[in-house]
Every structure is written in structure tokens, then in C-alpha cells.
Amino acid sequence: MRPILNITLFIIILSLLAFYISPGMEIKKSEIENPSSGTELTTQAYLPSIFNNYPLANPFGVTLYPIDATHGLDALVTAKTNWTRIDLTWWSIVQPEENKPYTWDPSFDQELINANNAHIQPVVIIGGTPTWALKELFYPCGPVAENKFAQLAQFAAAAVNRYSIPPYNVKYWELYNEPDVAGTLGCWGDTSDAQFFGGYYYGQMLQVVYPVIKAANPAVQVMVGGLLLDCDPISPPENKNCLPSKFLEGILMSGAGPYFDGVSFHAYDFFLGKGMFSNSNWHSSWNTTGPVLIVKANYLKTLLTNYGQGQKFLLASETALFYGPNQWNPLCVADAPADLEVTKAYFLIESYAATVANGYKANIWYSAFGVRCSGLLQVDLNPLPAYYAYQFAAQKLVGAIYIRNVTEYPGVMGYEYMVAGQGLWVLWSLDGNSHNIVLASMPIMVNHIGEDGKPVQESNSTTLTIDLSPRFIEFAK
């Protein structure tokens, strides 16, 4: 039986909780914009905005390179996309010489304007350490030398001052991409740190940079850079070193808990067959846990809670289903299995259903055109099945309020939501078998995802067959 939810009371409670603590530090804009002024930066702890623990009504996102109509922006708007993610022009390019003025990239500016005009919120990644600020010269992407943390803070604050106002309106910022990796990508990973793989040092950086960013604009949200979280540090796979996944614990151990607002992380699964996927590094699979997104988020939430930071939001800044070698040209191998595209559509539904149910701030699919066959669009902008699944999922789940996990049917996984006062269940077979279920009341609409990714409407009945294709079951008020 579906429970009755008092929507009005729920909204009132959320409104009462939606407050934040104002910053207690001021910094002059001229001091941020002019890095050669020699101004000494001071730091002060800022408490994150408590209300940001509650997710936005629309967590649907897609990475798009570049952000313009030629490369699919209109298709993302049509599908109700609310988020995207983009690298800020590297610090090493904007300021290649120390104490020199910043040289901003007009093409990057235009991409942000395009996103803002489309009502899409970009997550902007700050990264790309210039040679003069490097801790180790053989790591061109970071980490930053400790005596250059103040310069990084100035650069970050200058970027926030520039881009957090019209016509850009950027609110969400990420400090380096995949910093828990050594030598590539965000590259703050430290193989000589046998405890936290460089996370403690990154946390020390946060304690300098975060207060200066918040002084520039207290409303912006600063995230720990998109953690790769390669494997499970609690139960490592055989012959696998999972020390890099303790990076966040190092951040927390450094005392940097109050110096970030949320955690950005990445979650990829790998195609096994029709409707089947797994990530063996995290002991997750289609028929046990569902997408690895859930398992990684549970690990992060538990860790944050253990350190008294359970209110931090989680944002999945890269998710996808992968197949084939890690290559960019072509974006998908020519001999990809016939069942890959429909499996990607199923997986996408499960991923976003879990995102809404578990309250993640956003889930940003990687990417519009994809890598390793993960795309939603073909290069000619024609939609793939996963695009249609994305569009339908957004149509049904935007604004949905999670009620509970549906657990009364063995072999079936799914969630119950309330959307605009109506009930919605999203269900699929967890074990690959078809299951006949009996509902307590007659639905008003039932759709399953077809082979082409589009919804297929079924006859309304209290007896339904649930298989690998996700079912959207709607009930009257």
C-alpha cells in the first residue's frame, strides 16, 4: 500500500532547515583581481551552507565539449538537462608567469554564457598548475607547492569573482579533477604517502583556498575535486592497491572538514551483456547492488559521517556505462555488441532513479558524445537509445520526492516517489528473471523502456511483469 505524504508539511520543514552561516571574513575585490599587489592572505574557517544537503529538484546533467548548439546543446535542453561540467582554462594558461595579470579565455567565457542562457548550471573545475607553482616539476597538473597555496587562492577567488555573476552565474566549483590519482589528471596523489595518498596535503591546501573563495562570494559551493575512487579501500579486490581511495579520509584527518561544501566523485560501470554490468573494483553488479554509483556514495557518506561531516552533499560529476578500450577516436569501437545500446539505456534509468532516491546533488553523464561507447548522441547529433531513456527519465523524475525503496517483491529492485502529488514507482528485475507482481491499487499509467530507449506504454493492470527493462508505474493522488 502506498503511504500518504503530506507535501505541504514536507516543504515547510525543508524551508525551515534551509539556512546557512554567513562568512566572517572580507577581502577586497581589487586584491583578488591584482595578484601582483603582494597582499597577504589570511584564512578563517567557513561553515558550509546547511541547506545544500538537500538536492536540487533536477539532478540531470551531461558533459558537453564544447558547450554550444553545434555540439548538441539544444538536444540537452530538450531533455531537461540542468547540469554540465567544464574545465576552467588552466591556471597555467591564464597565469603562466608568477605575479602577472590573468589572461582569461574568451572561448571559455562564451561556453559559460551559452550554458547560462540555456539555464544549465556548470560545475567548473579549477586546475592546471603553472610550472612556477608546482610542488614537483614532474607533475604538471599538480600538486601545488605549499608556499604557493596563497597564489592558488588568489587565482580561484579571481575566477569566482569573474564567473559567479552575470552573464555567467557559476555557483559550483571543483578543485582539480581526480586529485586522488598520481601523475595524471588531477594528480595530487602521492605514492610516498602510505596513509592517505596525498589527501592530507590536499586538505591543507583547502584550509588556505576555501576561505578566500568564500570571501569572494559566500554563495558559491566548493567541492573536493572529482574523486576517481578506483577501488574499495575497506575490502580491496585481490592484488589491488586501494590506498588512493583513502584520499578523502586524509582530507578529513587534516582538519579540512569545515573547508569544503560537498564531494564530487566519479562512478563508471562496465558492460557485461544485455541488461548486465559491474564494477569488480567495488564488488558491485547489476544483480547485487545496482550501479557502482550507489556503492561509492555509501562509502563516502559513511566516511563523512564518521568524521562529523555527514551534512556534506555528494555530486556524481562523471557517470557512464563503458565498453571497449579507452580511446577517443573513434568514440565507440565498430564491433560493439548489439545489446550495448539498450543496456546503456537501462543502466542510465537505474543510475538516475538511484540519484533521486539517495539525494545526490547531481548526476552528470559522461558525456554527450561519450568515450568507450558511453555517448548519448552520435557525432551527427542523432540520438542514441540512451538519450531517449535520459529524456524520459528526466520527464518523470524531475521534481520527484523519494518515499522508500520498494522491497516487497523478491528479485525486483526499485523506488517509490511522489511527483506533483501523484505516486511513481520505478522497478526492474534485479536477477534477470521475469517476475509477476501484484499491485495494491490500479495504476493510471505504466511504461517500460523499449529496445530503442523510448517509453512503451502498457495496459493498466494490478498484475505486471517486471523484467530487465525498467518500468515506470504511476498512481493517482
N, C-alpha and C positions, 0 to 999 in steps of 0.2 A: 504494500500500500504506500502511495506517495505521501510524504509528510506535507503539512501545510506550513508555508513560510510567510511570516508577516513582513512583507517587503518594506513597508514604511518604517517599522521599528528597526529593521536591519540598517536602513540608510541613515536613520537618526544616530544609531550607535556609531557607525563609521564616521559620521560628521563630527561627533564629539571627540573621537580619537584623532582626527586629522589636525594635528598641531605640530609645530616644530620650535626648536630653541634657536633664538636669533644669535648671530655671531657677536663676539665681544671685541673684535679687532678691526681696525681701519687701516687702509693702505691707499695712498693717493694714486689715482689713475696715471698721473704723469710718471710716477716711479716705476710702474709696471711697463708702460709703453717705451720707456727710455732705459734700456739695460746698461747703458754706459754711464749712468748717473752715479754709480758707486753706492747707492743707498743700501744700508744694512737691513736685511730682512729679519724680522723676529717671528716667532711662531707661538701659537696658542691652540689648545685643543678645541675642536668644534664637535658638538654632538650632532649626529645625523638627524635628518628630518624624520620623525617617527611615522608620519603619515605615509611615507614611501614604502612601508612594509605592505601596504595594500596595493594590489596590482591595478594597472590601468584596465579599463573596460575592454580594450582591444590590444592583445599581445601579439598580433600577427605582424611578422616582419620578413623582409627578404633583402639580402645584399645585392646591390646592383652596381656594376662598373661600366662606364661612369653613370652618374645619376642624371639621365636625360631621356627625352622621348624616343630618340633614335635607338636607344638600347633597352627599351621596354618599360619606361616609367609609367606610361599610360596603362599598360596591362596590369601593373601592380596597383595603381589607383583603382582600376575597375574591380580588382579583387579585394578591396578594403584593406590594403596594406597600411599599417600605422607606424612601422619602424624600418629603418635600414641602418647600415653601419659603414663607416668610411674612415680611411686613414687621413688624419691631418697631414698636409705636406710636411715631410720630415723636418724635424728641428735642424738637422744637419744641412738642409737646403735653405731653410728660412733664415738661419744664422750660422753660416759656415765658419765665420771668424768671431772669436770672443769679443764681447763688448761692442759689436757692430749693430746697426739698426736691423730690424727684422724686414725681410722681403717676402711678403705674402703672395700666394699663388692665385692669380685671377681665375684660373680654371676651377680651382677648388672652391673659391668663393661662389662661382656660378652653380656648381653642383649643390651646394648648401641652399642657395636661393631656389633652385628647382625643387628640392625636397620640401622646403618650407611652403612654397606655392602649392605643392601637392598635398599639404597637410600630413606629411610624413616626418616623423621625428628621427633624426640621425643620431646614432651613437658615434662620437668622434674619438678616434684613437690618437693619443699623443705618443710619439715615438721617434726613432731615428736619431741616435745620439751623435752630435758632431765630434770629430776627432779630438778637439781641444777639451771636451768634457768627459771623455771615456775613462773608465777605471782601468780597463785592459785594452790595449790598442788592437789586439787581435779579435775583439768582439765589436764589430762596427755598429751593431744595433743596441748596445748597452752592455752592462750596466753603467750608470753614471758614477763618476768619482765622487766620493763623499764631500770633498771641498768644492764641488760644482752643483750640489743639491740646490743651493740658493739660485743659481742661474737657471736650472730647470724649473724651479718655482716661478721665477720671473717670466720665463717663456710660456709656461702653462697659463699663468694669470693673464698675460697679454693676449693669448689665444681666446681665453674665456671672455675677457673684456671686449674683444673684437666680435666674436661669433655668438655670444649669448643674447644679443639684442637684434632687433630688426635690421636688415631683412633676412637674418639667418635663424635666430631663435633656437640655438643649440642648448639643450639642457643637460644631456647625459655625456659624460666624459670618461674615457678609459685610459689608464696609464700603462702603455705598452701592451702589445698583442702577444699572448702566450709567453709571459715572462718566466714561467716555470720550465723553460727549455733552455739548454746551454748551447751557445754558439750560433743559433739561427733564430729567426722570428723575433720574439721579444727579448730573448737572450739574456735575462737576468739570472738564469740558472747557473749555479756554481758547483762544479763537480768536487771541489775541495771541501765543501760544507757537508759533512757526513750526517748532520742532523736535519737540516731544513732546505738544503739545495739552493741557498741564496735567499730564501724567503725572509729571514731575519733582517738581512741588509736592505731588501726592498721595503720592509716595514719601517726601517729607519728613514728611508727616503720619504715615505708617506708622511711621516711626522713633521717634515720640513715643508713639503709641497702642498699638502692638503689645506692647511690653514691659510696659505696665501691665495689659493684658488677660491676658497670660501669668502675671503675678504674681498676679492674682486667681484663675486656675485654669490651671495649666500644661497640663492635658489637652485644653483646647479647641483647635479648629483655626480659624485666622483666614485668610480669603480676601480677595484683591483682589476688589472688587465685581464683579458680573456684567458683564463687558465685552461691549458690543454688537458690536465688531469689524465695522463697517459694510462695509468693503471691503478688498481685498488691497493692503497698502502696498508690497509688492515688485513687483507687476505690476498697477498700478491700471487699472480699466476706462477707456475713453476718456471724457474730460470729467468725470472723477470725482476728487474730492479725498479721498484716503485717509489724510491726516495723523492723524485721530483714532485710527486703528488702531495708531499708534506710541505710544499712551499707556503700554502696559506697558513698552516699551523705556525710556521716560522714568523710570518707577519704578525700573527696574534701574540706569539711569545715575545716579540719585540716591544709590545705595548702599544701597537698601532691600531688596536681595536676601534678607538674613537675617531680614527683618521681616514675612514672611508665610509661611503654610504651603502654600497652594495658590492656584490661579487659577480663579475661576468665570467662565464665558463663555456666550454665547447663540448659537444656531445655528438659523436658520429657512430652510427651502426653500419653493419656490412651485410650485403645481400647474400642469402643462402639458397633461396628458391622461392617459389610463389608464396607470398604472404609470410615469408620466414626471413629473419635477420638476427644478428647477435653482435655483441662486443665481448670477446672472450677475456679481454684485459680487465673487465669489471664483472665477469660472471653473469652477464645479462643476456637475455634472449627473448625472442618473440613469444615463447611458450612458458616463460617463467616470470620474468619481471616486467616485460614490456620494454619500450625504448630505454637505452642506457641513460638518456636524459634524466629519468626518474631516479636511477641508482646514484648517479653523480650528485644530483641535487640533494638527495637524502644524506649523502656523506657530508656535503658542505653544510647543510642545515644543522646536522648533529655537531659538527666541529664548531661552528659559530656559537651554538647554544652552550656547549661545554665551556666556552671562554666568555660567556656572558654577553654575546653579540647576536643572539637569535633573532633580533628585530631587523637585521640587515636584509635587504631584498636580494633575490637571485635573478639574474638575467642570462638566458641562454643566447649568447651572441653568435654562435655558429652551431647549427644542427643540420643533418642531412643523412641520407642513406647512400653509401658508397658502393661502387663496383668497379673492378679493374685497377690498372696501375695509376699511380699518382702523376698524371700528365695534364698539360693544358691544351695540347694540340695533337689530335682532336680532343674535345672535351669529354667524349664518350667513345669507347672502343667500338669498332664496327660490328664485332661479333657478340655484342651484349645479348644476354638471354631474352627471349620473348616475354618472359614473365617479369622482367625487371621493372618496367614502367608501371604496371598495375600494382606491384608490390610497393613501389615508392609512393604511390597514391594512398594505399592502405596505411603504410608507415606514417606518412605525413598526418593523416587523420588522428592516429593514435598519439602522435607526438603533441599535437595542439590540444587534443582532448585532455591529456595529462597536464599540459601547461596551464590551462584554465583551472583544472581541478586542484592543482597544487599551488596556485597563486604565484607563479613566476612572473616577473615584471614583463618580460617579452620572450619571444622565441623567434630568432632571426634565421631564416633558412639560408643555407649557403650552397648555391646562390641562384640568381635568376637564370643564368646560362650554365652554371654548375662547373664542377670538376669531378672526375671519376664518376661520370654519368648521373650527377645529382641535380641537374638543371630542371627548372620548371618550364622554360621556354627553349625552343630551338633558335638557332642563330638568326633565322629569318623572322623571329618573333611569333611563329606559330606555337600555340600552347601544346605542351605535353600533358598526359593524363594527370600528373601530379598538380599541374596548375589548376585544372578544373576541380580537383579534390580540395586544394587550398582555398579556392574561391567559394566553394560550397560550405566548407568548414567555417570560414570567416562569416559567411552569411548567417549561419546557425549559432555560432559560439560567441560572436562579439556581443558583449554586454551580459553574458551568461554568469549566473551566480552558482557556484558549486554547492551542492547539497550533501552528497555522500558517494562513496564507492558502491557500486551495485555488486553484491556478493552472494545473492541467494540462488544463483544458477551455476552449478558446477561446470567447469570448463569454459566459462564465459567471463570476460573482463569488461569493465566499463564504468561509467559515471552517470550520476543524476545531477541535473542543473535546473535552475529556474531562469527563464528568459522572458522578460516583459510579462510576468505573471503567469506564464504557461510552463508546463513541465517538459523537460527534454532529457531523454536517455541516449547515450551513445554506447553501443555494445559491439563486441566482436568475439569470435572464438579464440580462446587462449591456447587450446591444444590442437587446433587444426581440424577438428571434427565438427560436423553439423549438430547443433543442439536445438531441439524443440523446447521452447519456453512458453509458459502461460502467464500472461499479464493480469494484474488485479482489476484493470479497467480498460475500456476500449480506447486506443489511441486515435488521434484525429489526423495523423499523417505518419507514414513510415517510408523512409528512403534508404536504399543501400547504394554503395559506391560500385558503379559498373566497371567493366574492363577498360573503358576509355576515361575513367576518372570522374565521369559525370554522375549525378544522382539518378537513380532509377526508382520511381515511386511504386510501392506495393499496395495491395489491398489492405484496408484497415481490418485488423483482427486481433483478438486477445491471445491467439496462438501464433507464434512467429518462429521461423527457423533462423538461428544465428550461426553464421559461418565466418570465414576469414575476412569477408567484405564487411566493413563497419556499417552498422545500422544506426540511423537517426530516427528515434521514436518520439513523437510529440504528443502531448496530452493537453486537454482543455484546462482552463483555470480551475 
